[in-house]
Amino acid sequence: MRTIKGKQFVPLITKEVLDKKIKELALQLEKDFDGKDPLFVGVLNGSFMFLSELFKNIKMACEVSFVKVKSYQEMSSTGQVKELIGLSENIENRHVVIVEDIIDTGNTMKEILPAFHKQNPASISILTLLHKKAATVVPLKIDYVGFEVENKFVIGFGLDFDGLGRNIDEIMILAE
């Protein structure tokens, strides 16, 4: 159990289970994008640990970039996405994989996808480590999901509670 800003968090997904799933995802991505030299675009800040571990397991030719958006304040989604840093690479005719730490409402994807589509990539795929299916209000085609999780607040492995907890090497959930 961990306490952050007076809130108790308990383990949900261990480091070992995360590592195994990331290796599985890397193998699937290599199979699906063999010979396509995809561009992986991490959504900061949350995706940095997931994308880093994923990248260590991908052996094919590929590139990485980042965009930064913010839609969370303390423990709840604000529902408003503010893009802070945009995509600087030319993605025309590229195979793009957008990498998220978590998709809950889907609002972040809804807001950033048009910017990607505008640049005419060959394909856009969405990869998320965690998906809160019960919280999703925006219809999305999520191509790769690490884990489905319940609609409760989670931290660790890049996910934070008001800036804290990103460095935890497992996924933890708010205790009842």
C-alpha positions, 0 to 999 in steps of 0.5 A, spaced: 500 500 500 502 507 498 499 513 501 500 519 496 497 526 498 492 522 503 490 517 499 491 510 499 493 506 493 493 498 493 497 494 487 493 492 481 498 490 476 505 488 478 511 489 474 512 482 472 505 482 469 506 489 466 513 486 463 510 480 460 504 484 457 509 489 454 513 484 450 506 481 448 504 487 445 511 488 442 511 482 438 504 483 435 506 490 433 513 487 430 508 482 426 503 488 424 508 493 422 514 489 419 517 492 413 513 499 415 518 503 419 512 506 423 512 512 427 510 511 435 507 517 438 507 517 445 502 522 449 506 525 454 506 525 460 503 519 462 506 514 456 513 515 457 514 509 461 510 505 457 513 507 451 520 506 453 519 499 456 515 498 449 521 501 445 526 496 449 522 490 446 521 492 439 527 490 434 524 492 427 526 499 424 521 505 427 521 512 430 519 515 436 516 522 437 511 525 443 505 530 443 503 533 450 496 534 452 493 535 459 486 533 461 487 531 468 487 535 474 488 532 481 484 525 480 478 527 475 478 528 468 477 536 466 474 533 460 477 539 456 484 537 452 489 542 452 494 541 447 501 543 449 506 540 444 504 538 437 507 533 432 513 536 429 514 530 424 512 529 417 507 523 418 504 524 410 504 516 408 507 514 414 504 508 419 503 512 426 502 508 432 499 513 438 501 510 444 497 512 451 498 510 458 490 510 459 484 511 455 478 512 459 473 518 456 476 518 450 476 525 450 484 526 449 484 521 442 477 525 440 481 532 440 488 530 437 486 525 432 484 530 427 491 533 427 494 527 425 488 525 420 490 532 417 497 530 415 494 524 411 498 518 414 498 511 411 495 509 417 493 511 424 493 505 430 491 507 437 495 503 443 494 504 450 496 500 456 490 501 460 483 502 458 477 504 462 471 501 458 466 503 462 468 510 462 469 511 455 464 516 452 467 517 445 467 511 440 474 509 438 477 504 435 483 502 439 487 497 436 492 495 441 490 494 449 494 492 454 489 491 460 482 493 461 481 496 468 475 498 472 473 505 472 477 507 478 483 512 479 490 508 478 497 511 478 504 508 477 508 506 471 507 513 468 500 515 471 500 520 476 496 523 482 497 530 481 504 529 479 506 524 484 506 516 483 509 516 476 515 513 478 512 507 481 514 501 477 507 497 477 499 500 476 496 501 483 488 503 484 485 507 489 483 503 495 476 503 497 
